Amino acid sequence: MDYGTDPADRLTLIETSISKPPARILVLRGTVNWWDEPSLRAALTRALTAAEGPLIVDVGSLEHADAVLLGLLLAARTHIRLHLVGPLSRFLARRLDVTGTRHVFRTHPNLTAALAAIAAAGAPGAPGV
């Protein structure tokens, strides 16, 4: 069986960093399946080792995500402040709800809201986000 050859089944990863506020951004597009685990793990590892502030994972353009994504996000959030940017697909929202993990992620409707929350948290006397 030839997994991952249909373009609709492919995961596209876009990685970047910004300086104001300092953050690492990982944009996920398409679908996340078990065969995407090595590339997704590598991208998250790069984000964790960059230490440029929190990690923003934009999942708003995901068509589907299996348990691999949830496992990697849960592991990453133990090492870095992690923000999810939506809107969450029905697949990802359901997976978070069924596993009872939605509350452990900071979610934002868009990148602007995530960046505003990070900037506000970086203000003197502000609680960490």
Backbone as CSV, one residue per row, in Angstrom:
resi,resn,N_x,N_y,N_z,CA_x,CA_y,CA_z,C_x,C_y,C_z
1,MET,0.849,-1.169,0.000,0.000,0.000,0.000,0.895,1.232,0.000
2,ASP,0.574,2.215,-0.816,1.375,3.417,-0.952,0.737,4.543,-0.145
3,TYR,1.239,4.767,1.064,0.676,5.788,1.946,1.219,7.156,1.603
4,GLY,0.355,8.146,1.693,0.787,9.521,1.573,1.074,10.006,0.173
5,THR,0.619,9.306,-0.868,0.910,9.757,-2.216,-0.168,10.676,-2.768
6,ASP,-1.360,10.616,-2.247,-2.430,11.496,-2.667,-2.166,12.877,-2.075
7,PRO,-2.099,13.936,-2.897,-1.831,15.276,-2.369,-2.794,15.694,-1.255
8,ALA,-4.011,15.218,-1.277,-4.972,15.562,-0.228,-4.583,14.941,1.109
9,ASP,-3.751,13.900,1.069,-3.321,13.221,2.289,-1.981,13.731,2.799
10,ARG,-1.469,14.760,2.205,-0.147,15.242,2.585,-0.218,16.339,3.632
11,LEU,0.756,16.328,4.488,0.921,17.374,5.489,1.937,18.382,4.973
12,THR,1.580,19.650,5.057,2.516,20.719,4.749,2.863,21.412,6.054
13,LEU,4.158,21.540,6.313,4.659,22.217,7.509,5.346,23.507,7.096
14,ILE,4.999,24.586,7.749,5.674,25.865,7.529,6.191,26.321,8.887
15,GLU,7.488,26.557,8.967,8.106,26.963,10.227,8.707,28.354,10.073
16,THR,8.511,29.189,11.091,9.114,30.518,11.087,9.248,31.021,12.519
17,SER,9.999,32.068,12.665,10.157,32.729,13.956,9.859,34.206,13.779
18,ILE,9.377,34.829,14.849,9.178,36.267,14.841,9.859,36.833,16.083
19,SER,10.163,38.128,16.021,10.895,38.726,17.133,10.029,39.558,18.065
20,LYS,8.907,40.075,17.596,8.055,40.925,18.440,6.619,40.445,18.390
21,PRO,6.109,39.803,19.387,6.825,39.237,20.524,7.610,38.014,20.072
22,PRO,8.664,37.669,20.785,9.435,36.504,20.363,8.593,35.225,20.435
23,ALA,8.544,34.528,19.319,7.765,33.284,19.251,8.213,32.482,18.048
24,ARG,7.948,31.218,18.110,8.171,30.297,16.992,6.786,29.921,16.485
25,ILE,6.603,29.891,15.176,5.299,29.572,14.593,5.443,28.343,13.704
26,LEU,4.535,27.416,13.890,4.470,26.205,13.078,3.062,26.135,12.491
27,VAL,2.983,26.225,11.177,1.693,26.164,10.486,1.549,24.763,9.903
28,LEU,0.414,24.123,10.201,0.120,22.781,9.691,-1.043,22.882,8.712
29,ARG,-0.851,22.340,7.515,-1.915,22.341,6.501,-2.080,20.932,5.960
30,GLY,-3.305,20.607,5.593,-3.580,19.285,5.021,-4.051,18.316,6.073
31,THR,-3.400,17.164,6.131,-3.796,16.136,7.089,-2.576,15.636,7.849
32,VAL,-2.801,15.222,9.087,-1.746,14.596,9.886,-2.150,13.138,10.080
33,ASN,-1.286,12.258,9.637,-1.482,10.824,9.799,-0.227,10.223,10.408
34,TRP,-0.286,8.947,10.727,0.834,8.310,11.412,2.137,8.426,10.652
35,TRP,2.118,8.425,9.328,3.358,8.493,8.564,3.978,9.893,8.584
36,ASP,3.259,10.890,9.106,3.795,12.243,9.235,4.543,12.446,10.551
37,GLU,4.502,11.449,11.424,5.091,11.602,12.757,6.559,12.014,12.725
38,PRO,7.430,11.430,11.916,8.837,11.847,11.943,9.046,13.323,11.567
39,SER,8.388,13.788,10.524,8.582,15.187,10.119,7.954,16.151,11.120
40,LEU,6.823,15.790,11.676,6.175,16.633,12.675,6.995,16.664,13.963
41,ARG,7.494,15.518,14.389,8.346,15.459,15.580,9.601,16.309,15.376
42,ALA,10.199,16.229,14.196,11.408,17.013,13.905,11.113,18.519,13.963
43,ALA,9.987,18.937,13.419,9.615,20.356,13.454,9.393,20.825,14.885
44,LEU,8.728,20.014,15.686,8.496,20.379,17.089,9.817,20.397,17.867
45,THR,10.699,19.480,17.573,12.002,19.460,18.237,12.795,20.719,17.899
46,ARG,12.761,21.147,16.635,13.445,22.390,16.247,12.861,23.571,17.015
47,ALA,11.545,23.594,17.163,10.897,24.686,17.897,11.306,24.675,19.362
48,LEU,11.392,23.505,19.942,11.760,23.392,21.353,13.208,23.806,21.596
49,THR,14.094,23.482,20.680,15.499,23.809,20.864,15.819,25.245,20.490
50,ALA,14.950,25.901,19.744,15.190,27.290,19.332,15.094,28.245,20.519
51,ALA,14.243,27.935,21.490,14.080,28.753,22.706,13.881,30.226,22.382
52,GLU,12.998,30.520,21.447,12.710,31.891,21.032,11.394,32.376,21.616
53,GLY,10.973,31.826,22.705,9.680,32.188,23.270,8.706,31.055,23.075
54,PRO,7.423,31.343,23.216,6.419,30.295,23.086,6.323,29.754,21.659
55,LEU,5.646,28.634,21.543,5.383,28.017,20.242,3.914,28.204,19.905
56,ILE,3.670,28.737,18.719,2.313,28.882,18.205,2.145,27.831,17.113
57,VAL,1.155,26.963,17.272,0.874,25.946,16.260,-0.458,26.310,15.614
58,ASP,-0.389,26.688,14.349,-1.582,27.069,13.602,-2.182,25.808,12.978
59,VAL,-3.328,25.386,13.516,-4.011,24.186,13.036,-5.282,24.534,12.257
60,GLY,-5.447,25.804,11.940,-6.660,26.273,11.274,-6.857,25.726,9.868
61,SER,-5.780,25.266,9.238,-5.891,24.740,7.875,-5.751,23.222,7.811
62,LEU,-5.917,22.567,8.952,-5.857,21.101,8.952,-7.202,20.527,8.528
63,GLU,-7.155,19.592,7.630,-8.358,18.881,7.200,-8.680,17.744,8.169
64,HIS,-7.613,17.094,8.655,-7.765,15.936,9.530,-6.495,15.786,10.354
65,ALA,-6.647,15.301,11.575,-5.491,15.014,12.421,-5.786,13.769,13.240
66,ASP,-4.862,12.818,13.194,-5.061,11.617,13.997,-4.388,11.793,15.354
67,ALA,-4.307,10.726,16.116,-3.790,10.784,17.487,-2.312,11.172,17.542
68,VAL,-1.588,11.016,16.445,-0.175,11.393,16.415,-0.010,12.862,16.780
69,LEU,-0.813,13.720,16.185,-0.708,15.152,16.460,-0.978,15.445,17.924
70,LEU,-2.040,14.893,18.458,-2.375,15.149,19.853,-1.244,14.690,20.776
71,GLY,-0.706,13.531,20.538,0.387,13.034,21.368,1.607,13.936,21.317
72,LEU,1.961,14.389,20.134,3.123,15.263,20.002,2.878,16.632,20.632
73,LEU,1.671,17.159,20.489,1.351,18.453,21.110,1.361,18.351,22.634
74,LEU,0.811,17.273,23.154,0.819,17.080,24.609,2.249,16.975,25.133
75,ALA,3.094,16.260,24.424,4.492,16.138,24.837,5.204,17.484,24.750
76,ALA,4.970,18.228,23.683,5.640,19.517,23.493,5.247,20.519,24.572
77,ARG,3.988,20.509,24.970,3.537,21.515,25.935,4.135,21.323,27.321
78,THR,4.741,20.180,27.564,5.418,19.996,28.842,6.786,20.671,28.854
79,HIS,7.261,21.113,27.678,8.588,21.725,27.555,8.556,23.188,27.128
80,ILE,7.434,23.658,26.627,7.363,25.008,26.070,5.934,25.531,26.200
81,ARG,5.795,26.855,26.332,4.449,27.437,26.310,3.913,27.262,24.890
82,LEU,2.787,26.621,24.775,2.237,26.266,23.474,0.863,26.893,23.305
83,HIS,0.648,27.504,22.153,-0.627,28.129,21.811,-1.130,27.490,20.523
84,LEU,-2.408,27.139,20.489,-3.032,26.634,19.267,-3.847,27.755,18.632
85,VAL,-3.708,27.892,17.326,-4.485,28.864,16.570,-5.448,28.097,15.691
86,GLY,-6.707,28.482,15.716,-7.742,27.806,14.953,-8.173,28.619,13.763
87,PRO,-9.354,28.327,13.295,-10.352,27.513,13.982,-9.984,26.022,13.945
88,LEU,-10.370,25.330,15.007,-10.109,23.898,15.079,-11.029,23.161,14.119
89,SER,-10.472,22.215,13.374,-11.316,21.381,12.514,-12.225,20.548,13.403
90,ARG,-13.296,20.049,12.841,-14.198,19.224,13.650,-13.496,17.967,14.130
91,PHE,-12.543,17.465,13.339,-11.802,16.266,13.739,-10.923,16.553,14.959
92,LEU,-10.191,17.658,14.910,-9.303,17.981,16.020,-10.112,18.386,17.252
93,ALA,-11.159,19.166,17.067,-12.001,19.569,18.204,-12.589,18.331,18.883
94,ARG,-13.065,17.389,18.085,-13.635,16.163,18.661,-12.580,15.358,19.398
95,ARG,-11.391,15.236,18.822,-10.315,14.482,19.470,-9.954,15.122,20.814
96,LEU,-9.881,16.437,20.862,-9.582,17.130,22.116,-10.698,16.920,23.134
97,ASP,-11.937,16.979,22.674,-13.070,16.802,23.583,-13.171,15.374,24.108
98,VAL,-13.021,14.400,23.222,-13.142,12.992,23.616,-12.044,12.606,24.602
99,THR,-10.853,13.162,24.402,-9.736,12.817,25.288,-9.689,13.707,26.528
100,GLY,-10.549,14.708,26.588,-10.569,15.607,27.744,-9.345,16.502,27.828
101,THR,-8.748,16.791,26.692,-7.513,17.578,26.698,-7.671,19.002,26.153
102,ARG,-8.853,19.390,25.766,-9.026,20.731,25.194,-8.575,21.804,26.173
103,HIS,-8.868,21.609,27.448,-8.561,22.630,28.456,-7.062,22.805,28.716
104,VAL,-6.226,21.872,28.297,-4.794,22.000,28.579,-4.070,22.869,27.555
105,PHE,-4.753,23.229,26.479,-4.146,24.050,25.445,-4.696,25.470,25.476
106,ARG,-3.818,26.432,25.267,-4.251,27.818,25.080,-4.670,27.923,23.617
107,THR,-5.932,28.211,23.370,-6.414,28.290,21.994,-6.823,29.720,21.670
108,HIS,-6.637,30.084,20.419,-6.945,31.433,19.944,-7.627,31.307,18.591
109,PRO,-8.522,32.236,18.275,-9.238,32.146,17.004,-8.366,32.450,15.791
110,ASN,-7.256,33.193,15.999,-6.378,33.545,14.883,-4.996,33.912,15.417
111,LEU,-4.060,34.119,14.502,-2.686,34.423,14.872,-2.581,35.762,15.598
112,THR,-3.350,36.741,15.177,-3.319,38.054,15.822,-3.669,37.950,17.298
113,ALA,-4.690,37.169,17.622,-5.096,36.994,19.020,-4.020,36.263,19.818
114,ALA,-3.378,35.283,19.217,-2.313,34.552,19.911,-1.138,35.477,20.200
115,LEU,-0.747,36.269,19.216,0.372,37.193,19.410,0.048,38.254,20.452
116,ALA,-1.185,38.733,20.466,-1.596,39.713,21.470,-1.520,39.115,22.874
117,ALA,-1.944,37.866,23.030,-1.889,37.198,24.332,-0.443,37.015,24.784
118,ILE,0.424,36.659,23.862,1.848,36.475,24.188,2.485,37.814,24.560
119,ALA,2.181,38.866,23.802,2.734,40.189,24.104,2.238,40.672,25.454
120,ALA,0.956,40.465,25.743,0.404,40.899,27.025,1.048,40.139,28.177
121,ALA,1.336,38.856,27.967,1.964,38.058,29.016,3.392,38.502,29.266
122,GLY,4.017,39.082,28.242,5.398,39.544,28.384,5.507,40.913,29.012
123,ALA,4.370,41.605,29.212,4.398,42.919,29.832,4.784,42.800,31.293
124,PRO,5.480,43.803,31.831,5.885,43.754,33.246,4.680,43.517,34.168
125,GLY,4.812,42.550,35.056,3.763,42.246,36.017,2.645,41.373,35.491
126,ALA,2.707,40.983,34.214,1.645,40.157,33.626,1.888,38.695,33.967
127,PRO,0.802,37.926,34.159,0.959,36.487,34.379,1.436,35.810,33.090
128,GLY,2.157,34.705,33.200,2.643,33.976,32.019,1.505,33.350,31.247
129,VAL,1.621,33.375,29.935,0.624,32.745,29.067,1.293,31.626,28.321
